[in-house]
């Protein structure tokens, strides 16, 4: 018997109590994930993994007790299982010969970096450069895979699908209401409690507005899906007159349509109000795509008009609440300045991909491998690439990227099948779900939002629902016979339960360990911050408390390379703080120093490419233990992490002491660009250790404060008083030159927002308000969220008599920071003034 159309409700078993339990757990998980700040902390990730485990256990139990249940057959399982298998292969130690065959550069690099480490011989190694990071991401990937499989196999009936879509739409609507409330009545904190970067909280519970944009686009897709299903159910009998349509739409029975429409409008409006450019652009592209699909299908042409109406309603909300801010944010797309750095990262990742093309560097290892390929001259390296596809190629190689694309192809084929077969109302849901998936696929070119459990869990559910909907109205003998072996054998039916139990024991143990470690580490970082304020000159009690917390974190998660490295740094700081009162030399026990070096060397096996580790080892070896090989370690650390402040400083110090002053100057200058670079320590190298005060002057550049430090030091040094006088003259000249240089930079392409703001402040001091206004506007076009700059602009506009424009900028300040008293006061003072002829 060939393929035949048949309602799927007549083929699949009816929902059971276990299905109701699964639905409750899934809805609770969907509610928790976004509310927990998108699930970015270890405790919330543990609950996510545990919740996914409960879902998997319930489904496996259903297979065991309900003999009429068969597993849904789809090719989508294959790429998912192979991706998981690839991550497992990256994680387990393999014979070095096999690693060399799969990834020659991985074997060569690890062999070279770990040749001198005892216990890390060449007999076996992992494909991953950081197994702990791969374990972390694998746990999350397993959780998403379980959610996908459970939804695909449980939500088979139209009523179940609609119930899940309704749950997603309700949760998304609640998150949108929270975002709107924080935008209008907020104090710049999430939940009015948690502080945010820039003191702006316009993205609901999400710290990053781009991540909020992905979550809300998926939620909008669910609401649209249910809206289209309801419309199909009530209007599929044929054309109706306008009065009849109005009468139906206003009936109590269809009140749910208005709620769904309100959710779509509110969600779209909050995406724009959150000022995420990627979210806005992806929403518009997904809306256009969905509109074209609807227009191409005769039975869906009315859906295009509905989308247009919803878009206009969302525009009206944005127009009423904060259109000016949205318009200014979208206007920044003209120059694409914010995406230049992201494109540079993608180009750098190409170099990593060519070195490890087949199997990648290991899932989750971007931040540990990418620095050695970074040529962007940026001081900071993000933990994720701002492009999901590029990061997948880097970490999983061509195998992982190919499997990901194959999975997406299967899902989109299900979308095509569904929109072609609209005989059953639930098939209309594919149109809305496709909207959400298209939005995140576009957005993923410029964001890593799918690394957040709140987003990738919702994306997994959307993919599973598309595959489920594609099965509606279609069956054949292979579908009817699916799982016959499972029905016949109770032993086989118990296999999924046992497999899930075993896998989830591993996942839960690892998640709990990460949670405990993160808790102790957060305490350690607070203690570290207090010591930094004291320039690490703490008491014995301070260091005992710090080391206790750091050691507890390492004991909970011994494979975490960052914890192990900083524990070694803390121990080094604790013994190197004591100096000779006359000479200033460190009074360090070489026995303790050797022990710290040995522990750090053992930690290298956890992540051989972690550059700061080599720098610290080399520092102790060269300057405390007198080992000449320490210089080579320092250089290797700089090669692996060329923008780490410690690596740059120590490499520059070695070059300076060995007489390679040009190379040292370049590294010191790069160190100054990095967070944590200290000019005084680098200048003192030139002033007191290598007797090159001219290089200290060069390093200071035109920075007035640095030049004054050099001048004061030279004044105390015999034979350098004349140079000190010249430096002081240069200080006065530098002030004027700095102003001119800053002004000149404003005319150069790629000027930074901070430079423009600095020049604006100079123009204001010189009473050139017109030039200051222009510079502030250009700075805000590059960095929209700087409330301080915008308030300065508003005050300048008020002083220049541009009352209407000043009020506008002050209102935007309040939009970004609702409780800003100075902006409120400015608006009150301007409200009594009439618009000037210029404004009119």
N, C-alpha and C positions, 0 to 999 in steps of 0.2 A: 504494500500500500504506500503510495507516495505522500508527499506533503499535503495536508488539508487544513483548512481554517476551522478552528474549533475554540470556543471560549476556554481559556486556561483554567477557569474555576471548575470545569468539568473534568479536568485531568489531574490537577494537583490536589493533595489532601487538604481538608479544611483546617483552618487555624486551630491550634490547641492551647491548653493552659500554658505550656512552655513557650509558645509564641507570644502570649500576653506578657509573660515574664521577660522575655527577650526584648519586647518593645519597651517595657518600663525601664529596663536597664539602659537601653540605647538612648532613650529620651533623656534620662538622668545624665548620661555621659555627654550628650550634645549640649545640655544646659550648663554643665560644669566646665567644659573645656574653654569656652570663651570667657566665662566669668572669672576664671583663674588666670586673668591677664593673658589669655591665649594659650596657657599651659607652657610656661617657659622655665619654671623652677622645678627642681628635682622632686619635691613632694607632690606637685601636681602631675608630673610625668608618671610617678609611681601609681597614682590613682587612675590615670589613663590606661596604663598597662594592666592594672588589676581589673579595671572595668571591662577591657577587651577580653581578658581571660575569662571573666564571668560569662560574657556573651558566648565565647567559644565553648565553654564547658556546658552551658545550657543547650547549645545546638548539638553537641556531641551526645548529650544525654537524650535528646529528642531522637536522634538516629538509633540509639540503643533500645528505647522503649516503644517507639512507633515503627512497626515493621513495614508500614505502607509508605514510608517517606523515602524518596530517592534524591540523591544529590543532583542539582542542576548541572547539565553538561554544557560546557562552553570552552572555547579555545582560550578565553581570557585567563584561565587558571595557569596556563603554561608559562607565559612571560612573568607572571607574578612569582610562581614557584622558582623559576630560573634566576630571577633577580635575587630572591632570598638565598638560593643556593650559591650564587656568586659571592654574596656578602659573607656567607659561612666559609667558603673556600678562602676568601681574603683573610679570614680571622684565624683559621687553624694553622699550626706550624706544618710546613710541607718540606720535603727533602730539597736541599739547595739546588740539586740538578733539575728538579721539576720547576722550581721558581725561576731558574735561569732560562728554562725553555719557554715558560709563559711570559716572563717579563725580565729580559736580560739586564736592563738598567736597574731594576729593583735589586736583583741579586748582587750586581756589581757595587752599587752604592752602599748597601748594607754591609757587604763584606769589607769594603774599604773603611767605613766608619766604625765598625765594631771589631776590627781585627785585633785590637789590644785589650778587649774587654773579656775578662775571665767568665766562663759560663755562657758566653754568647758565640760559640763556635759556629763554623760554617755548615754543620750537618743538617740543620733545619732552620727555617725562618718563615715568617708570614708574608703574604703579599701586601698586607696593610702596613703602612709606616707607623701607625699608632693604633694598635689593637683595642685599647680602651675606648677610643673615639668610635671605632667601628662597632664595638659592642653596644655602645650607647645608641647609635643610630639604627642598629639592627633591631633592638628592642622596640623602638618606635615603628619601624617598618613592619615588624611582625604584628604589632597591634593594629596597624592600618589594614594589613592583609586579612586579619581575622574579621574585622568589621566589614570589609568588603565581601568576604565569603558568606558571613552570616546573613547580611542584608540580601544578598543575591539568592540565597536558598530559603529564607524565611518569608520574605515579602514577595509572594507569588500571586496574590489575589489583588484585584483592583481596589477593594476596600482597604486592604493593608497598605498598599502603595499610597493611597490618598491620605490615610491616617498618618503615615510617616512624613509625607510632604506637609501636611498641616502642622505637625509638631515642629518641623524645621522652620516653617514660616512664622509660627508664633514666637519661637525663640529668637529668630532673627528680628522680628518686630520689636520684641522687648529690648534687645541690644541696641537697636536703632533709637528707641525712645530714650534709653540711657545716654547715648551719644548726643542726642539733641538737648537733653537736659543739662549735660555737662557743658555743651557748647554755649547755651544761653544763660544758665544760672551757675556755672561752675566757678571754681577758684583756681583752675590750672592744675588740679590733682585728680587722679583717677579715683572714683568713688568719693571725691572730696577729701581723700586721705593720702593716697600714695603720690609722691612727687614725680614729676616727669621732666624730661629734657626740655629746656626752654620754657618750663612752666606753662605748657599748653596741653590740655586734655580734651581734644575734640574727636577722639576715636573710640568712644565707649570704654570698655575695659582693656583695650589693646594699647600697648605702649607706643607702637609704631603705626602711623596712619595707613601705610601701605598694606600692612597685614590686616588691618580692619577692612580695607577696600576689598581684599580677596574674600574674606569671610562674608561680607555683606553681599557681594555679587553672587556668591553661591546661594545665600539665603533668598535673595531676590529671585533667583532661578527656580527655587522650590515653590515660592509663592506664585510665580507666573505659571508654573506647571499645573498647580491645583486650580488656578483661575481658568486656564484653558480647558481643563477637564470638566469643570462645572459648566462652562459655557457650552461645551459640546453636548453634555448630557441634557441640557434644557433647550438647545436651539438647533439640534441636528435633524429635526423632522422636516425641515424645509424653510423657505423664506417666510419672514413674518413682517407685518407692517410696523411702522415706527411707533404708533400708539400702543400696539400689542407688546413690542419689545420693552417700551418704557414701563408698561404695566407689570410685566414679568420681573424686570430688574428691580422694581420698587416693592415687590412682594416680600413678606417676611422669610419665605423659603429661600430667596436668593440674597438675603442680607450678607451672607458670608462672602459673596463676590465683592462687596464694597469694603469689607475688612481686608481682604487680600489685596485689593487695589490700593488701599491706604498703606498697607505694609510695603508694597512695591514703591510707591511714591516717597514714603518716608525713608526707606532704605537708600534709594537713589539720591535723595536730597542730602542725607548725612554723609554719603560718600563724597559729594562735592564739598560739603561744609568741612569735612576733615582735611581738605586740601591735598589729597593724595593724587598727584598727576597720573601715576600709573593706573590707579583705580578708576579715575575719571575717563581716561582714554580707553581702557579696556571695556568699561561699561558701554561707552558709545559704540565701539567696534562690535561688541557682542549684540547690542541692540540693533545695529544696522544689519548684521548677519541674520539675526532672527527675523527681522522684518522682511528681508529678501526671501528667506525660506518660506515664510508665511504667504508672501505675495505669489510665489511660484506654485503654490498648491491652491487649487480652486476652492476647496472646502475650508481653507484657512485665511482667505483674503480679509475677512473681517478682523482677524487677529492683528493684522498690521495696523489697522485703524485704532485698535485698542492700545497697542504699544505706543502709537503716536500720542494718544490722549494721556496715557500715563506719563510719558516723557514731558509733555506740556505741564501737567500737574506738578511734577517734581521740579520743573523749572520755576513754576510760580512760587513754590515753597522756598527755593533758593533765592529767588528774587526778593522775597519778603524778608528773609532772615539775614542773608549775607552775600548778596550777589557781587558786591564790589570786591570782597576778598577772593571769591572764586574766580572772578574775571582776571584779577591781577595775578593769581597763581597760574592760570592757564596761559596768560600772556608770556610767562617765562619759558614756555615750550618753544617760542620762536627761535631762541638762541641755543636751546638744548645744552646749556652750560652744566646743568646738574647731571647729565648723562655722559659727559666726556670721561670722567673718572671710571665709570662703570664699563665703558667700552674699552678703556685702557686695560682694565682687569681681564676682560674677555680675551684681548689680544695676548696678554701675558699667559693666560691659561692655555693658549694654543701651544706654547713651548713645553708646558708640563705634559700636555696630551701627547705630543710627539715623542717624549721620553718614555711614557708608560701607556702606549696606545691600546693594548689589548684588554688588560684587566684593571687598569687605573692604579691609583695610589692607595686606595682603601676608602671605604665608605666613612664619611665624617672627618677625613684627614686634611681638608682644604687649608685650615689655618696653620697646620704644621708643615705642609709641603710647599704651599704657594710662595712664602717669603723668598725662597731661593730663586724664584723665577720673576719676582716683582721688579719691574723696570719703570714703574709709574712715578717715582720720586715722591710718593705720598708717605708721610710719616707713620701712618697707622695702617695696619692690615686687618681687614674685617674677618670675622669668624666664618662668614659665608660669602661666596661670590654673589653678586647682584644679578645672577642669571642662572636659573635652575638647570637649563639644558647644558650650559658650559660646565657647571659644577658636576653634573652627572657624568659628563665625558671625562672630566679630570679624575674623579674618584672611582668611577666604575668602568672606565674605558669604553671602547667601541662596543663591547659586549653589553654592558649595562645600558648605554644610550640606545642601542638597537632594540633591546628588550622593552625599554620604556616606550619607544616609538611604536613597537608592535602592539603593545597593550592599548595605547591610544588609538591605533588604527582599528582594533577590534571594537572598542567602545564606540567610535564614530560610525563604524559600519552598522552597529545596532541602532544608532540615531537615525541613519538613513532609512533603515528598514522600518522604523517606527513611523517616521513622517510620511512614508509612502503608503502605510497601511493604517488608515484612520477610521476603519469600520467600527472599532471599539473606542469609546470615549477616552479610556485611560491612555491610549496611544498619543493623545494630544499633549500629555505631560512631557513627552520627549522634547517638545519645542522649548519649554521653560528650562528644563534641566540642561539642555544644550546651550542655552544662554549663559548659565552660570559657568559651565565648563569652558566655553569659548573665552569668557572673560578672564578666567585664571590662567588659561594657556597663553593668552596675549600678555597678561601682567607678569607672568613668570620670566619673560625676556628681560625684565628690569628689576626683579625683586626675588627674595628667597622665602616668600610667605608660606610656601608649601612645606617648609621645615617645621612649622608650628603645628602641633597636634590638632588645635582647634580648626585649622584650615584643611590639613590633609585628611583628617577623619571625615569631614563634610564632603571633600572631593571624592573619597572612596565610596561614600554612600551614594553620591550622585552617579558615579560610574556603574555601581551595582544596580541602581534603579533603572538606568538606561538599558542595561542588559536584560533585566526582568521584564521591562515594558516591551522589548523587542520579541519576547516569547509569547506575549498575549496574542491570541488568535492564530497561533502557528504551532503545529506539533507534527511529529512523524513517529515511525516505529522506534527509532533510536531513542527518542525522548521518552516514549512510553516504557521502554525497557531499561531506562537508566537506573542503575543501582540495583539490578536484579540480584547480583551477587551479594550485596549487602543485605537484601531482604532474606536471602536463604541462609546466611551464616551469622549467628549471633557473635561469633568470635571476630569476624571482619567488622561487624558493626561496633564492636568495642574498641577497635584500633584507633579511630579518631579521638575517642575519649582519653585513651592512654597517651597518645601522642601530644594532645593539648596539655594534659597534666604535666608531662615531662618537660615540654618546652616552657610552660609558664612557671614552673618552679625555678628554672634558670632565669627567666625574665624578672620574676618577683624578687629573687635574691639579689640580682644585680641592681634593680631599681631601689630597693631598700638601702643597699650599701651606698649608692650614689646620693640618696636623700640624707643619710646620716653624715656622709662626708661633706656634703654642701653646707649642712647646718654648722658643723664644726669649723669649716673653712670661712664661713661668713663671720664667725666670731674672731677668727684669726685675722682677717682683713681689717676688722675694726680696731683691733689691738695694733696692727701694723700701721694704720693711719695715724694713731696717736704717737707712735715712735717716730714716724717720719717728721712730724711736727717738731720733735725734739732733735732732729738730725741724727736719729738712731742712738742718741745718748741716753738710753733708759737705764733703769735700775735692774738689779738681778731679778727682782720680783716681776718686773715688766716682761723680761725675756722668758722667765719660767712659765708665765701665763701664756705667752705667745707660742712657745714651743709645745706646750701641752695641747693646745687646740690644733696646731698644725700636725703634730704627730698622730692625734686622734683621727684627723681627716685622712691622713696617709694610711693608717691602719684599716680604716673603713673601705678605702678604695685605693689599694696599693698600686694599681696600674695607671693612675692618673699622673701623667708626666709633669703637669704644671704644679700639682701639690708637692710632688717629690722635689722638683727644682727649688721651689720657694722654701721648702723646709730646709734644704741645704743652705740657701741664702740667709735664712734667719739664724741658723747655727753659726754661719760665718760672721754675721753681724754681731752675734752675741760675744764672740771671742776676739773680734778685731776692734772693738770700741775703746779698749784700754790702750793708751799711748804713753810714751815716756814723757815726763813733765818738762824735760829740757830739750830733747831732740825732736819730739813729736812722732817718733817712730812707733809702729804698732808693737805691743808686747803680746805676741801670739805664741801659744804652745804649738810647736811643730807636730807633736803627736796628735793633737786634736785636729790640726789642719789636714794631716794625712788621712785621718778617719773621714772627714767631710769629703775630701777628694775621692776616696774609695766609694763612698755611698753615692756620690753624684755619677761616678763612672758606671756603677751598677745600674743606675737609672737610665743611662743612655740606651740600653737595650729596649726600653719601653717605647722610645720614639727616637730613632737615630738621627732624625733631621731637625731636632729641636735645638736651634742655634744658641740661645742664651746659656744652655747647660755647658757647652764647650767653652764659652767665654769665661764663665765663673771658675771652671776647673783650671783653665789656663792662667787666670789671674792669681789663684792661690799657688799653683805650681811655680810660676815664674818669680813672683814678687815675695813669696813667703818661703817656699821650699827650695828656691834656687835652681829649679829644673829648667834648663834651656828649652825643652820641648813645649813648655807652657806657651811660648810665643806662637808656635804653630797651632796650638789649640785655639788660641785667641783669634788667629786669622781664619781658622776654619769656622768658628762661631760667627764671625762677621760675614763670611761667605754664605752661611745658611740663613742668617737673619740680618741682612744689610741695613735694616731700618730700626733695629732694636737699639735703644739708647745705650745700654750697657755694652753691647757688642761693638758699637761704633766708637765709644769712648776708649775702651781697652785696646782695640785695634789701632786707633790713632795714637794712643800712648806708646804702644810698642814701636810704631813707625817713627815717632819722634825720638825715642831713646836710641833707636838704631840709625838715626841720621837721615831718614827718608822724610824730610819735613813737608814736602809738597803733598805726599800721600797722607800724612797725618793731618794736614790742614783740611784736606777734602773730607776726611772722616769726621773730624771735629765739627766742621760746618754742617754735615749731615746729622750729627748728634744733636746739634742745636735745633734742628727742625723737628726732632723727635721729642715726644713727651718725656720729661725726666732728664734732659740734657742740661748740665750745669756749666755755664760759661766760666765761672770763677775757677773751677777745678781744672778746666782745659787751659785757661789763660795762665794759671800758675805753673803748668808744665813748661810752657814757653818762657815764663819769667824766671823761674827758679831751678828748673831741672836741666834744660838744654840751652839756656842763655840765648834765647832768640826773642827778645821783647818785640822786635819788628813784626814777628808772626802773631804775637798777642794783639798788636794793633790791627793787623790785617783781619784776624778772627773777629775782632770787635766790630769791624765794618763801620757803618755810620750810626750805630746805636749809641745814643748819648750816655746811657747808664753804664754800658760796658766800657766805653772809652774813659769815663771818669774813674772806674775801678782800675784800669790799666795805668792811668795817669797817677793815681794815688800810690800804686805799688811802685812805679818807676821813681817817684819822688823820694821814696825810702831806700832806694837801691843806689849805692855809690857809683858814680860815673854815668848815670843816666838822667841827671836832672835836666839836661838840655832836651833830651827826647821827651821827658815829662812835660816840659813847657810846650813843645811842639804838639803833643797830644792834647793839651788843654786848649791850645789855639784851634786844634782840629775839632774839639768838642763844640766850640761856638760856631765854627763853620759847618759842622755836621748838622746842627739844629736847622740852619737855613737850608743846607743841601738836602736834608731828609724831607723837608717840606716840599722842595722843588721836585725831588725824585718821586715822591708820592703823587704829586700832581701830574707828573709826566706819565706815570704808570696808568693813570686813568684813561689815557688815549690808546693804550696798547690792548690788543685782543687777549681775551682770557684773564683779564684783571679780576682779582678776588673781591668778594663782597666786603671783607674786613678792610682791605685797602681803600675801597671807595668810601667806606664809613669813616676811616681815619682822615681822608682828604676832606670829607664833608665837615668834620669837626674843625679842621684847620681853616677852611673857608669861613666857617662861622666865627671863629676867633678874629679873623681879619675883616669881619663885617660884610663879607661878600655873600649875602643870603641867597642870591639867585644861583650862584655856583654850588652852594651847599645843598640847596633843594635838589638840584639836578643829580648830585652825587648820591644823596640819600635815596632818591628814587631808583637809581641804577643798582645800588647795594641791595635794596629790598626786592628788586626784581630777581636777584640771584639767591637771596636768603629771606624768604617771605616772613618767617616766623620771628624775626628780631623785633620784639616789641619796643625795646629801648630806642633803636634807630627810628622806628616809625613815630614814636612820641616826639623825638627831636624834630622830625620832619613836620609834624603837625604844629609844633610851636613856631617853627620857622615860617610856615605858611601863614599862621596867624599874625606874626610880626610883619609879614610882607603884605598883609591886607587881603589875602585869599581866604576869606572866612569859610566859604562853602567847602573848599578843598581841605582846610584844616579840620573842620567838623568830620568830614569823611574819614580822614586818617585817624582821628581820635576814636571814631566808632569802630574802625578795624582793630585798634588796640584793645578796645573792650571786647570785641569778638574773640580775640586771641587770649586775652586775660581779663575775664569779666569783672573782677574785683579791683581793677587798677584805679586807685583813687585819683592819681594825677590826671589820668585821661578823663575821668568823670568831671573833675574840676575844670578842665580845659573846655569840655563840651558845655558845661554850665555857663562859663564866662563868654563863650562864643554865641550861645543861644540868644543873647539879648542884642547881638549885633546884626545889622542887616547885611545881606549879600552885597558885595562890592560890584561896581560895573564890570570888573574883570570876570567875576564869577557868573554874572548874568550873561 
